[in-house]
Every structure is written in C-alpha cells, then in structure tokens.
Amino acid sequence: MLEPGTQPRELSNLLDIFRLALAVHLVAETRVLTTLVTIVRPPPTLRLQIAQLRTEHVGQELMAERLVNVTPASDAWYEGVLELRVMVLDHAKREDYLRAALDDHVPSSIGRGLVAEYATERMRMLATTSPLLLARQVRADFA
C-alpha cells in the first residue's frame, strides 16, 4: 500500500484485504486469549500485556477505517498507510514478547491447543458473511 506506482483502485483493494485480515485476526485472537485467561489465570503483568495488544488492534482497525475515506495514492493516503504500518510492526514485536511470556506460564499442551483453536477460529471467521461486523462487536466489548 506504500508503493508509489500502484494504481489507486489496487491500493483500495489492498486496504480492503488488510481490513478483512485484521478483522479475522482480531476476533480469532480475542476468542483464544479469552480462553487462555479462563484456563490459565495468568499473572497481572501478562493480563496487562494481553489488554495492551487488544487496545493496539482497535487502534489499527480505526486507522484502517479512516483510510477508507482517504483518496488512494494521495499524500494523506501515504501518511496514513505509513502510520498504520508502524503500528502493525510495533504490535508484531510486542506479540513476540507476549508469546515468550506465555511460554513461561502456559503448559505446552495447552499452548498447542490454543494454536489449533486460533486456526479454527480464523477459518470460522472466513466462513462468516461479515467478519468486519464481528470485529466491531469485539471492539465494542472491550471499549
């Protein structure tokens, strides 16, 4: 979405794909983390990390929604996409830290089950008619 030679229509399509993928990830991850917190009862620091990741997802989703109303390939578009990219990269680094912390608190058998549950939830989301709507509902639950 940052390539200057990309046609505006393609940029718009790429944004739609990103929004859909983010919505699927948001809902699947929220469901799995809810299961995790219920089963494992992680320490407060880990709960805080989980809450921060959810908050970051909401920020990413809102930024992507704002881009829908920006003209693709405009200066404002590239500024917004660059900001979104930084948000996503920062978030990915924090997710890596969360995974490491989870390994310290979650038995490997439960961890494997959660990974499988995440994959299943993603497939369920892709089979629904409106993952974006479900992601908004999840966001509203945590607002």
PLY file of the C-alpha trace (Angstrom):
ply
format ascii 1.0
element vertex 143
property float x
property float y
property float z
element edge 142
property int vertex1
property int vertex2
end_header
0.00 0.00 0.00
3.08 2.22 0.05
4.34 1.61 -3.48
4.03 4.93 -5.35
3.37 3.32 -8.74
0.41 1.27 -7.55
-2.92 2.24 -9.10
-5.46 3.83 -6.71
-8.00 1.05 -7.32
-5.43 -1.58 -6.37
-4.48 0.42 -3.26
-8.12 0.47 -2.26
-8.37 -3.30 -2.82
-5.24 -3.87 -0.73
-6.75 -1.84 2.09
-9.92 -3.94 1.93
-7.82 -7.12 2.14
-5.87 -5.72 5.10
-9.07 -4.75 6.92
-10.56 -8.19 6.38
-7.39 -9.97 7.53
-7.16 -7.72 10.59
-10.80 -8.35 11.48
-10.31 -12.11 11.20
-7.15 -11.94 13.32
-8.76 -9.66 15.91
-11.76 -11.88 16.52
-9.81 -15.16 16.46
-7.11 -13.83 18.78
-9.67 -12.34 21.18
-11.52 -15.65 21.46
-8.31 -17.59 22.04
-6.95 -15.12 24.59
-10.28 -15.20 26.43
-9.98 -18.98 26.61
-6.38 -18.66 27.78
-7.21 -16.25 30.59
-10.03 -18.53 31.73
-7.92 -21.70 31.76
-4.51 -20.49 32.92
-5.21 -17.45 35.09
-2.04 -15.59 34.06
-0.33 -13.11 36.39
-1.39 -9.43 36.28
1.59 -8.39 34.13
0.60 -10.89 31.46
-3.03 -9.80 31.65
-1.85 -6.23 31.10
0.13 -7.27 28.03
-2.94 -9.01 26.62
-5.08 -5.92 27.24
-2.48 -3.71 25.54
-2.44 -5.94 22.46
-6.21 -5.75 22.22
-6.07 -1.97 22.50
-3.45 -1.86 19.75
-5.69 -3.94 17.48
-8.51 -1.46 17.99
-6.15 1.39 17.05
-5.08 -0.44 13.90
-8.66 -1.13 12.96
-9.68 2.51 13.46
-6.72 3.74 11.42
-7.60 1.36 8.57
-11.22 2.55 8.70
-10.04 6.17 8.45
-8.06 5.29 5.34
-11.26 4.15 3.63
-12.23 7.83 3.41
-8.84 9.00 2.10
-8.09 9.23 -1.60
-5.72 6.37 -2.51
-2.28 7.48 -3.72
-2.68 10.95 -2.19
-0.16 12.38 0.27
-2.67 11.83 3.07
-3.05 8.20 1.97
0.68 7.51 2.14
0.99 9.27 5.50
-1.88 7.21 6.92
-0.61 3.92 5.49
2.88 4.62 6.82
1.45 5.30 10.27
-0.59 2.09 10.07
2.50 0.15 9.01
4.44 1.43 12.02
1.54 0.48 14.30
1.43 -3.05 12.88
5.22 -3.57 13.08
5.36 -2.30 16.69
2.43 -4.54 17.56
4.11 -7.58 16.00
7.19 -7.04 18.19
5.02 -6.87 21.30
3.18 -10.04 20.24
6.57 -11.78 20.10
7.22 -10.72 23.71
3.77 -11.95 24.69
4.46 -15.34 23.10
7.67 -15.64 25.11
5.84 -14.71 28.32
3.07 -17.18 27.53
5.64 -19.96 27.12
6.68 -19.30 30.74
3.11 -19.57 32.08
1.24 -21.92 29.78
1.89 -25.67 29.64
2.92 -26.73 26.15
-0.13 -28.97 25.71
-2.46 -26.03 26.39
-0.34 -23.82 24.12
-0.69 -26.29 21.24
-4.43 -26.44 21.82
-4.67 -22.65 21.72
-2.72 -22.52 18.46
-5.15 -25.03 16.95
-8.10 -23.07 18.34
-6.74 -19.87 16.75
-6.51 -21.58 13.35
-10.03 -22.93 13.74
-11.40 -19.54 14.76
-9.77 -17.91 11.73
-11.42 -20.45 9.45
-14.78 -19.88 11.16
-14.38 -16.14 10.65
-13.59 -16.58 6.99
-16.73 -18.67 6.65
-18.94 -15.94 8.14
-20.65 -13.38 6.00
-19.32 -10.34 7.86
-16.05 -10.64 9.78
-15.78 -6.84 9.84
-19.07 -6.61 11.73
-17.94 -9.24 14.23
-14.66 -7.37 14.75
-16.61 -4.18 15.54
-18.65 -6.12 18.09
-15.47 -7.40 19.74
-14.06 -3.87 19.76
-17.25 -2.58 21.40
-16.99 -5.27 24.08
-13.53 -4.04 25.06
-14.19 -0.31 24.78
0 1
1 2
2 3
3 4
4 5
5 6
6 7
7 8
8 9
9 10
10 11
11 12
12 13
13 14
14 15
15 16
16 17
17 18
18 19
19 20
20 21
21 22
22 23
23 24
24 25
25 26
26 27
27 28
28 29
29 30
30 31
31 32
32 33
33 34
34 35
35 36
36 37
37 38
38 39
39 40
40 41
41 42
42 43
43 44
44 45
45 46
46 47
47 48
48 49
49 50
50 51
51 52
52 53
53 54
54 55
55 56
56 57
57 58
58 59
59 60
60 61
61 62
62 63
63 64
64 65
65 66
66 67
67 68
68 69
69 70
70 71
71 72
72 73
73 74
74 75
75 76
76 77
77 78
78 79
79 80
80 81
81 82
82 83
83 84
84 85
85 86
86 87
87 88
88 89
89 90
90 91
91 92
92 93
93 94
94 95
95 96
96 97
97 98
98 99
99 100
100 101
101 102
102 103
103 104
104 105
105 106
106 107
107 108
108 109
109 110
110 111
111 112
112 113
113 114
114 115
115 116
116 117
117 118
118 119
119 120
120 121
121 122
122 123
123 124
124 125
125 126
126 127
127 128
128 129
129 130
130 131
131 132
132 133
133 134
134 135
135 136
136 137
137 138
138 139
139 140
140 141
141 142
